Each structure stands twice: as C-alpha cells, then as structure tokens.
Amino acid sequence: MKIISLLLGVMGVSACSSGSANFAKLETVQNVDLNKYAGDWYEIARIDHWFQKGCVNSMATYSVRDDGEIDVINKCKVGSADGKIKEANGRAWIADQTSNSKLKVQFPLSGIKLPFLAGDYWIIELDEDYQFVMVGEEKREYLWILSRGKILPDETLKALVAKAKKADFPVDKLVYQGF
C-alpha cells in the first residue's frame, strides 16, 4: 500500500511541477511578503484533484519557519460539513527569491524532503491587504482561490475567475466551497 501511495504521489506531483509549452507564460505577482502571507486561508474554489476528492470546508495554514521554509497544514471535512477531518502536513520553500511568488510545495513521505516530488505553487493574484489570493501553476491543471474569510464578495470572486479564464485555466472545472 505504501508503494501505491508513493507512486500516486509521484505521478500527481510531477504532473503539476513540469512546465508546458501549450500555454502563454503564466505571470505571478511582483512581490510576496511571506510573513503577511502566513496564517489561515479558506478555500473558496479549486480545480478538483484526487488528493482533495470529497473535501469540503477546506482551509490551509501557512507558518514561516526559522529556516525560511514554510510549514503547510491543509485541512478539510470529508463528504460534508459534519464529516471526518482530513489533514495533510507539508512544507514549502521559495523557488523565486526575487519575488517570493513562486514556491515549491511538498507533502513529505515519512518527513523526508524530496524536492523532485514538489509541486509548483505560483501566486498569480494577491490582494494588497493579503485578504484573498489566487494560486496556480504553469500547466493550468491546479488552481485555488483562497480568502482570509469564509466568504469572498461575489464581484471579487467573479473578477478572479475571469482572470483565471483569460490565463487559460479550465474554470468550468472549478469546485466552489461553502462554509
């Protein structure tokens, strides 16, 4: 079973970490203050994948570590708002030292950091007050819209979805969360 999990993890992460020539260059934000970015984020919408199947009320917590890396805790309820809590603990590190807008994220197996298994986490839109963010990657297979609050104003959400569509993300695949 561990081997199957490892293989699925390798396939899933490698799918989101390799670049693609089929799309225009994906622009990221110019600067991210990781200390401001740290804290709790509620998932408003996502492109669904195997590792989040059945997840509702998803949220992520980011904490900057003393070594400059970031601890990542993803939580959700499985199946319904009353479902069992599912938690994944990972680690992120800066891939673009100039802007801090490109990170690598890994959910280590047995606590072992394996950079070649890390996925891309590109911050492509960020509110100046760090109240909402849109995260994606170059192949446009992964997309998350996150907010500091459980609700994002409709006009803000619509603008983010429009920007994602313009950047060639398959927004028709978005799964919207409700808390």
C-alpha positions in Angstrom: 0.0 0.0 0.0 2.9 2.4 0.8 4.3 1.8 -2.7 1.0 2.5 -4.4 0.7 5.7 -2.3 4.2 6.7 -3.3 3.6 6.1 -7.0 0.4 8.1 -6.9 2.1 10.9 -5.1 5.0 10.9 -7.6 2.5 11.0 -10.6 0.4 13.7 -9.0 3.2 16.0 -8.1 5.1 15.5 -11.3 2.0 16.4 -13.2 1.8 19.8 -11.6 5.6 20.5 -11.5 6.6 20.2 -15.1 6.2 23.2 -17.5 4.1 23.2 -20.6 4.7 24.9 -24.0 1.0 24.8 -24.7 0.2 28.0 -22.8 1.4 31.5 -22.7 3.8 32.3 -19.8 1.9 32.5 -16.5 2.6 35.8 -14.7 2.9 35.9 -11.0 2.6 38.8 -8.6 5.7 41.0 -8.3 6.3 40.6 -4.5 5.0 38.5 -1.6 5.8 39.2 2.0 5.7 35.7 3.4 5.2 36.9 6.9 2.0 38.7 5.8 1.0 35.7 3.8 1.3 33.4 6.8 -1.8 32.4 8.6 -5.2 30.8 7.8 -6.7 30.8 4.3 -10.2 29.4 3.5 -10.6 27.7 0.1 -13.3 29.5 -1.9 -12.8 27.5 -5.1 -10.5 24.9 -6.6 -9.9 22.7 -9.6 -10.5 19.3 -8.0 -7.9 16.5 -7.9 -7.6 13.1 -6.3 -5.9 14.4 -3.1 -8.9 16.7 -2.4 -11.8 14.5 -3.6 -14.7 14.8 -1.3 -13.2 17.7 0.6 -15.5 20.4 1.9 -14.7 23.4 4.2 -11.1 23.2 3.1 -8.5 25.5 4.6 -4.8 26.0 4.6 -2.5 27.3 7.4 1.0 28.6 6.5 3.7 29.3 9.1 7.1 30.7 8.2 9.8 28.7 9.9 13.1 29.9 11.3 15.0 28.4 8.4 12.9 30.4 5.9 10.8 27.5 4.7 7.1 27.3 5.3 5.1 24.8 7.2 1.8 23.9 5.4 -1.2 22.4 7.1 -4.2 21.6 4.8 -7.5 20.5 6.4 -10.9 19.7 5.2 -14.0 17.8 6.1 -14.7 14.6 4.1 -18.0 14.4 2.4 -19.9 17.0 4.4 -19.5 19.8 6.9 -20.1 17.2 9.6 -17.6 14.8 8.0 -14.3 13.5 9.4 -11.4 15.9 9.4 -8.7 15.1 6.9 -5.3 16.8 7.4 -2.1 16.9 5.4 1.1 18.4 6.7 3.7 19.7 4.2 6.5 22.0 3.6 7.0 24.8 1.1 10.1 26.7 0.1 10.8 29.7 -2.2 11.6 28.9 -5.8 11.9 32.5 -6.9 14.0 34.6 -4.5 13.3 37.8 -6.3 9.6 37.9 -5.8 8.7 35.1 -3.4 5.7 34.5 -5.7 6.8 31.0 -6.9 7.0 28.3 -4.2 7.6 24.6 -4.3 5.3 22.6 -2.0 5.7 19.0 -0.9 3.8 16.8 1.4 6.7 14.6 2.5 6.6 10.9 3.0 7.8 10.0 6.5 9.1 13.5 6.9 11.7 13.2 4.1 12.1 16.3 1.9 12.3 15.2 -1.8 12.5 18.4 -4.0 11.9 16.4 -7.2 8.5 15.5 -5.9 7.5 19.0 -5.1 4.6 20.8 -6.8 4.6 24.3 -8.1 2.6 26.9 -6.1 2.6 30.1 -8.0 0.8 33.2 -6.6 -0.8 34.7 -9.6 -3.1 37.3 -7.8 -2.8 38.7 -4.3 -4.8 41.4 -2.7 -2.7 44.3 -1.5 -4.0 43.7 2.1 -3.5 39.9 1.8 -7.2 39.2 2.1 -7.5 37.0 -1.0 -5.1 35.1 -3.3 -5.2 33.0 -6.4 -2.7 30.2 -6.8 -2.0 28.2 -9.9 0.8 26.6 -11.9 2.1 26.8 -15.4 0.3 23.7 -16.9 -3.1 25.2 -15.6 -4.1 21.9 -14.0 -4.2 23.3 -10.5 -6.0 26.4 -9.3 -7.0 27.6 -5.9 -8.9 30.8 -4.9 -8.4 31.4 -1.2 -9.6 34.1 1.3 -8.9 35.1 4.8 -12.6 34.9 5.5 -15.1 32.1 4.8 -16.8 34.2 2.2 -15.4 36.2 -0.7 -17.5 39.1 -2.2 -19.2 38.0 -5.4 -17.6 40.7 -7.5 -14.1 39.7 -6.3 -14.7 36.1 -7.0 -16.1 36.8 -10.5 -13.0 39.0 -11.2 -10.6 36.3 -10.1 -12.5 33.6 -12.2 -12.4 35.9 -15.2 -8.7 36.5 -14.8 -8.1 32.7 -14.5 -10.2 32.1 -17.6 -8.2 34.7 -19.5 -5.0 32.9 -18.4 -6.4 29.7 -19.9 -7.3 27.9 -16.7 -10.3 25.5 -17.2 -12.6 27.5 -14.9 -15.6 25.2 -15.8 -13.9 22.6 -13.6 -13.9 24.8 -10.5 -15.5 23.4 -7.4 -16.9 26.1 -5.2 -16.8 25.7 -1.4 -19.3 26.8 1.2 -18.7 27.0 4.9 
